[in-house]
Amino acid sequence: MMQKADIRKLSPEDTNLLQACTELEKICIPGEAWSFESFRSEAEKPSGFVLAALDDSGNVMGFLTASCILDTAELTNIAVAPECRKQGVAGMLLKNLLSRIGRAELFLEVRESNLPARKFYQKYQFQEIGIRKRFYQNPEENAVLMKWESE
Ligand SMILES: CC(C)(COP(=O)(O)OP(=O)(O)OC[C@H]1O[C@@H](n2cnc3c(N)ncnc32)[C@H](O)[C@@H]1OP(=O)(O)O)[C@@H](O)C(=O)NCCC(=O)NCCS
Protein backbone atom coordinates (compact mmCIF):
# COMPACT_ATOMS: atom_id res chain seq x y z
CA MET A 1 0.00 0.00 0.00
CA MET A 2 1.22 3.50 -0.79
CA GLN A 3 1.92 5.60 2.27
CA LYS A 4 0.80 9.23 2.53
CA ALA A 5 3.58 11.59 3.51
CA ASP A 6 4.14 15.28 3.89
CA ILE A 7 7.55 16.10 2.39
CA ARG A 8 9.17 19.04 4.13
CA LYS A 9 12.46 20.85 3.46
CA LEU A 10 14.00 21.29 6.90
CA SER A 11 15.62 24.50 8.06
CA PRO A 12 18.40 24.69 10.69
CA GLU A 13 15.73 25.72 13.22
CA ASP A 14 13.85 22.40 12.84
CA THR A 15 15.91 20.96 15.68
CA ASN A 16 13.57 18.13 16.68
CA LEU A 17 13.07 16.91 13.12
CA LEU A 18 16.81 17.12 12.37
CA GLN A 19 17.43 15.13 15.54
CA ALA A 20 14.86 12.54 14.42
CA CYS A 21 16.69 12.23 11.06
CA THR A 22 19.98 11.75 12.93
CA GLU A 23 18.48 8.95 15.03
CA LEU A 24 16.85 7.30 12.01
CA GLU A 25 20.12 7.28 10.10
CA LYS A 26 21.86 5.48 12.97
CA ILE A 27 19.33 2.66 12.56
CA CYS A 28 19.35 2.59 8.74
CA ILE A 29 23.01 3.21 7.89
CA PRO A 30 25.03 2.16 10.94
CA GLY A 31 28.73 2.99 10.71
CA GLU A 32 28.26 5.81 8.21
CA ALA A 33 25.75 7.94 10.06
CA TRP A 34 26.09 11.71 10.11
CA SER A 35 26.11 13.70 13.34
CA PHE A 36 23.27 16.05 14.25
CA GLU A 37 25.65 18.93 13.47
CA SER A 38 26.19 17.60 9.91
CA PHE A 39 22.42 17.50 9.31
CA ARG A 40 22.02 20.99 10.76
CA SER A 41 24.82 22.45 8.66
CA GLU A 42 23.45 20.82 5.46
CA ALA A 43 20.05 22.41 6.20
CA GLU A 44 21.79 25.74 6.70
CA LYS A 45 23.72 25.83 3.40
CA PRO A 46 22.03 27.63 0.50
CA SER A 47 23.09 24.67 -1.69
CA GLY A 48 21.94 22.01 0.82
CA PHE A 49 18.75 20.00 1.19
CA VAL A 50 17.45 17.98 4.08
CA LEU A 51 14.02 16.67 3.06
CA ALA A 52 11.94 14.77 5.60
CA ALA A 53 8.86 12.61 4.99
CA LEU A 54 6.41 13.10 7.85
CA ASP A 55 3.41 10.93 8.73
CA ASP A 56 0.04 12.29 9.92
CA SER A 57 1.39 12.73 13.45
CA GLY A 58 4.48 14.58 12.25
CA ASN A 59 6.86 11.67 12.83
CA VAL A 60 9.82 11.26 10.46
CA MET A 61 9.32 8.18 8.26
CA GLY A 62 12.35 8.91 6.08
CA PHE A 63 14.68 11.60 4.86
CA LEU A 64 17.19 12.47 2.19
CA THR A 65 20.14 14.83 2.08
CA ALA A 66 21.50 16.42 -1.07
CA SER A 67 23.42 19.39 -2.33
CA CYS A 68 23.06 21.24 -5.60
CA ILE A 69 25.60 23.69 -6.99
CA LEU A 70 24.72 25.27 -10.35
CA ASP A 71 23.49 22.33 -12.43
CA THR A 72 25.24 19.51 -10.57
CA ALA A 73 23.54 17.85 -7.63
CA GLU A 74 24.63 15.06 -5.32
CA LEU A 75 22.33 12.80 -3.33
CA THR A 76 24.36 12.16 -0.19
CA ASN A 77 21.88 10.00 1.71
CA ILE A 78 18.41 8.55 1.66
CA ALA A 79 16.84 6.33 4.29
CA VAL A 80 13.39 5.15 5.32
CA ALA A 81 12.46 3.64 8.70
CA PRO A 82 12.31 -0.18 8.38
CA GLU A 83 8.58 -0.30 9.25
CA CYS A 84 7.77 2.29 6.54
CA ARG A 85 9.66 0.71 3.62
CA LYS A 86 8.20 -0.55 0.34
CA GLN A 87 5.36 1.97 0.52
CA GLY A 88 6.75 4.62 -1.79
CA VAL A 89 8.24 6.92 0.86
CA ALA A 90 11.74 7.09 -0.66
CA GLY A 91 10.13 7.63 -4.07
CA MET A 92 8.19 10.63 -2.75
CA LEU A 93 11.37 12.10 -1.25
CA LEU A 94 13.32 11.64 -4.48
CA LYS A 95 10.56 13.11 -6.68
CA ASN A 96 10.34 16.11 -4.39
CA LEU A 97 14.11 16.67 -4.69
CA LEU A 98 13.99 16.33 -8.49
CA SER A 99 11.26 18.95 -8.69
CA ARG A 100 13.41 21.32 -6.64
CA ILE A 101 16.67 20.92 -8.56
CA GLY A 102 15.09 21.44 -11.99
CA ARG A 103 17.36 20.51 -14.88
CA ALA A 104 20.44 19.55 -12.87
CA GLU A 105 22.31 16.27 -13.19
CA LEU A 106 22.14 14.21 -10.00
CA PHE A 107 24.97 11.89 -8.89
CA LEU A 108 25.27 9.41 -6.05
CA GLU A 109 27.37 6.53 -4.75
CA VAL A 110 25.94 3.31 -3.37
CA ARG A 111 27.55 0.19 -1.91
CA GLU A 112 27.83 -2.54 -4.51
CA SER A 113 26.02 -5.01 -2.20
CA ASN A 114 23.09 -2.66 -1.48
CA LEU A 115 20.70 -4.22 -3.96
CA PRO A 116 17.47 -2.68 -2.58
CA ALA A 117 18.95 0.81 -3.01
CA ARG A 118 20.39 0.02 -6.46
CA LYS A 119 16.99 -1.29 -7.59
CA PHE A 120 15.32 1.76 -6.14
CA TYR A 121 17.61 4.11 -8.08
CA GLN A 122 17.16 2.10 -11.28
CA LYS A 123 13.40 2.35 -10.92
CA TYR A 124 13.83 6.12 -10.97
CA GLN A 125 16.00 6.07 -14.12
CA PHE A 126 19.44 6.42 -12.60
CA GLN A 127 22.19 4.93 -14.78
CA GLU A 128 25.20 3.10 -13.37
CA ILE A 129 28.15 5.01 -14.79
CA GLY A 130 31.18 3.66 -12.95
CA ILE A 131 32.77 1.92 -9.99
CA ARG A 132 34.89 3.54 -7.30
CA LYS A 133 37.16 0.78 -6.03
CA ARG A 134 37.21 0.28 -2.25
CA PHE A 135 35.38 3.54 -1.72
CA TYR A 136 33.76 2.42 1.56
CA GLN A 137 35.32 1.20 4.82
CA ASN A 138 33.88 -1.07 7.54
CA PRO A 139 33.41 -3.24 5.60
CA GLU A 140 35.60 -2.27 2.70
CA GLU A 141 33.55 -2.26 -0.48
CA ASN A 142 33.34 -0.74 -3.95
CA ALA A 143 30.90 2.07 -4.66
CA VAL A 144 28.70 2.11 -7.73
CA LEU A 145 28.50 5.61 -9.16
CA MET A 146 25.07 6.50 -10.53
CA LYS A 147 23.72 9.45 -12.45
CA TRP A 148 20.28 10.85 -13.19
CA GLU A 149 19.60 13.57 -15.73
CA SER A 150 16.42 15.27 -16.78
CA GLU A 151 15.19 14.66 -20.33
C1 LIG B 1 16.66 2.09 -0.22
C2 LIG B 1 15.48 2.62 0.61
C3 LIG B 1 15.71 4.10 0.92
C4 LIG B 1 14.18 2.46 -0.21
O1 LIG B 1 13.10 3.05 0.53
P1 LIG B 1 11.55 2.65 0.29
O2 LIG B 1 10.71 3.72 0.87
O3 LIG B 1 11.34 1.27 0.78
O4 LIG B 1 11.47 2.65 -1.29
P2 LIG B 1 10.15 2.90 -2.19
O5 LIG B 1 9.03 2.12 -1.57
O6 LIG B 1 9.91 4.32 -2.46
O7 LIG B 1 10.71 2.31 -3.55
C5 LIG B 1 10.25 1.19 -4.09
C6 LIG B 1 11.21 0.66 -5.15
O8 LIG B 1 12.55 0.53 -4.65
C7 LIG B 1 13.06 -0.78 -4.96
N1 LIG B 1 13.20 -1.50 -3.69
C8 LIG B 1 12.99 -0.98 -2.44
N2 LIG B 1 13.25 -1.92 -1.50
C9 LIG B 1 13.64 -3.02 -2.15
C10 LIG B 1 14.05 -4.33 -1.72
N3 LIG B 1 14.11 -4.66 -0.42
N4 LIG B 1 14.40 -5.21 -2.68
C11 LIG B 1 14.35 -4.88 -3.99
N5 LIG B 1 13.94 -3.69 -4.46
C12 LIG B 1 13.61 -2.76 -3.55
C13 LIG B 1 12.05 -1.39 -5.89
O9 LIG B 1 12.38 -1.03 -7.20
C14 LIG B 1 10.76 -0.72 -5.47
O10 LIG B 1 9.82 -0.62 -6.50
P3 LIG B 1 8.55 -1.63 -6.48
O11 LIG B 1 7.84 -1.37 -5.18
O12 LIG B 1 7.77 -1.19 -7.69
O13 LIG B 1 9.14 -2.99 -6.57
C15 LIG B 1 15.32 1.82 1.94
O14 LIG B 1 15.36 0.43 1.64
C16 LIG B 1 16.35 2.13 3.01
O15 LIG B 1 16.17 3.03 3.84
N6 LIG B 1 17.46 1.34 3.03
C17 LIG B 1 18.51 1.54 4.07
C18 LIG B 1 19.29 2.81 3.82
C19 LIG B 1 20.04 2.78 2.50
O16 LIG B 1 20.62 1.77 2.12
N7 LIG B 1 20.03 3.92 1.81
C20 LIG B 1 20.72 4.10 0.53
C21 LIG B 1 22.12 4.57 0.76
S1 LIG B 1 22.94 4.85 -0.79
The ligand as an SDF file (V2000), in Angstrom:
LIG
                    3D

 48 50  0  0  0  0  0  0  0  0999 V2000
   16.6610    2.0890   -0.2190 C   0  0  0  0  0  0  0  0  0  0  0  0
   15.4820    2.6240    0.6130 C   0  0  0  0  0  0  0  0  0  0  0  0
   15.7120    4.1030    0.9180 C   0  0  0  0  0  0  0  0  0  0  0  0
   14.1760    2.4590   -0.2090 C   0  0  0  0  0  0  0  0  0  0  0  0
   13.1010    3.0490    0.5270 O   0  0  0  0  0  0  0  0  0  0  0  0
   11.5510    2.6500    0.2940 P   0  0  0  0  0  0  0  0  0  0  0  0
   10.7140    3.7250    0.8660 O   0  0  0  0  0  0  0  0  0  0  0  0
   11.3350    1.2660    0.7770 O   0  0  0  0  0  0  0  0  0  0  0  0
   11.4730    2.6530   -1.2880 O   0  0  0  0  0  0  0  0  0  0  0  0
   10.1470    2.8990   -2.1850 P   0  0  0  0  0  0  0  0  0  0  0  0
    9.0270    2.1150   -1.5730 O   0  0  0  0  0  0  0  0  0  0  0  0
    9.9090    4.3190   -2.4640 O   0  0  0  0  0  0  0  0  0  0  0  0
   10.7090    2.3060   -3.5470 O   0  0  0  0  0  0  0  0  0  0  0  0
   10.2500    1.1890   -4.0900 C   0  0  0  0  0  0  0  0  0  0  0  0
   11.2150    0.6610   -5.1480 C   0  0  0  0  0  0  0  0  0  0  0  0
   12.5530    0.5340   -4.6550 O   0  0  0  0  0  0  0  0  0  0  0  0
   13.0650   -0.7790   -4.9590 C   0  0  0  0  0  0  0  0  0  0  0  0
   13.1960   -1.4960   -3.6870 N   0  0  0  0  0  0  0  0  0  0  0  0
   12.9860   -0.9750   -2.4420 C   0  0  0  0  0  0  0  0  0  0  0  0
   13.2470   -1.9150   -1.4950 N   0  0  0  0  0  0  0  0  0  0  0  0
   13.6360   -3.0210   -2.1520 C   0  0  0  0  0  0  0  0  0  0  0  0
   14.0490   -4.3260   -1.7220 C   0  0  0  0  0  0  0  0  0  0  0  0
   14.1090   -4.6570   -0.4220 N   0  0  0  0  0  0  0  0  0  0  0  0
   14.3990   -5.2080   -2.6790 N   0  0  0  0  0  0  0  0  0  0  0  0
   14.3470   -4.8840   -3.9900 C   0  0  0  0  0  0  0  0  0  0  0  0
   13.9420   -3.6870   -4.4550 N   0  0  0  0  0  0  0  0  0  0  0  0
   13.6100   -2.7550   -3.5530 C   0  0  0  0  0  0  0  0  0  0  0  0
   12.0450   -1.3950   -5.8860 C   0  0  0  0  0  0  0  0  0  0  0  0
   12.3770   -1.0280   -7.2000 O   0  0  0  0  0  0  0  0  0  0  0  0
   10.7600   -0.7240   -5.4730 C   0  0  0  0  0  0  0  0  0  0  0  0
    9.8240   -0.6230   -6.4980 O   0  0  0  0  0  0  0  0  0  0  0  0
    8.5450   -1.6350   -6.4840 P   0  0  0  0  0  0  0  0  0  0  0  0
    7.8410   -1.3730   -5.1840 O   0  0  0  0  0  0  0  0  0  0  0  0
    7.7720   -1.1890   -7.6870 O   0  0  0  0  0  0  0  0  0  0  0  0
    9.1410   -2.9890   -6.5650 O   0  0  0  0  0  0  0  0  0  0  0  0
   15.3190    1.8200    1.9440 C   0  0  0  0  0  0  0  0  0  0  0  0
   15.3560    0.4280    1.6370 O   0  0  0  0  0  0  0  0  0  0  0  0
   16.3500    2.1280    3.0070 C   0  0  0  0  0  0  0  0  0  0  0  0
   16.1720    3.0280    3.8400 O   0  0  0  0  0  0  0  0  0  0  0  0
   17.4600    1.3420    3.0350 N   0  0  0  0  0  0  0  0  0  0  0  0
   18.5060    1.5420    4.0650 C   0  0  0  0  0  0  0  0  0  0  0  0
   19.2880    2.8070    3.8170 C   0  0  0  0  0  0  0  0  0  0  0  0
   20.0410    2.7770    2.5000 C   0  0  0  0  0  0  0  0  0  0  0  0
   20.6230    1.7720    2.1220 O   0  0  0  0  0  0  0  0  0  0  0  0
   20.0350    3.9180    1.8140 N   0  0  0  0  0  0  0  0  0  0  0  0
   20.7250    4.0970    0.5320 C   0  0  0  0  0  0  0  0  0  0  0  0
   22.1170    4.5700    0.7630 C   0  0  0  0  0  0  0  0  0  0  0  0
   22.9390    4.8480   -0.7920 S   0  0  0  0  0  0  0  0  0  0  0  0
  1  2  1  0
  2  3  1  0
  2  4  1  0
  2 36  1  0
  4  5  1  0
  5  6  1  0
  6  7  2  0
  6  8  1  0
  6  9  1  0
  9 10  1  0
 10 11  2  0
 10 12  1  0
 10 13  1  0
 13 14  1  0
 14 15  1  0
 15 16  1  0
 15 30  1  0
 16 17  1  0
 17 18  1  0
 17 28  1  0
 18 19  1  0
 18 27  1  0
 19 20  2  0
 20 21  1  0
 21 22  1  0
 21 27  2  0
 22 23  1  0
 22 24  2  0
 24 25  1  0
 25 26  2  0
 26 27  1  0
 28 29  1  0
 28 30  1  0
 30 31  1  0
 31 32  1  0
 32 33  2  0
 32 34  1  0
 32 35  1  0
 36 37  1  0
 36 38  1  0
 38 39  2  0
 38 40  1  0
 40 41  1  0
 41 42  1  0
 42 43  1  0
 43 44  2  0
 43 45  1  0
 45 46  1  0
 46 47  1  0
 47 48  1  0
M  END
$$$$
